[in-house]
């Protein structure tokens, strides 16, 4: 988990202007989610993590709907 947490933090630091959204089945792993959120809090980075929509494939269609509704707004 330490390696994956470090990789994610390295990516986060390369894009300080982008929001951090933790989503997908990998974040069902409580150890990874805990390590990463602690590290992000320590770096004072705001992040978003879903809690009302299933984090795994059950919430996949929500992201697809969001994309379709917003793809022409860029």
Secondary structure, 3 states (H helix, E strand, C coil): CHHHHHHHHHHHHHCCCCCEEECCHHHHCHHHHHHHHHHHHHCCCCEEECCCCCCCHHHHHHHHHHHHHHHHHC
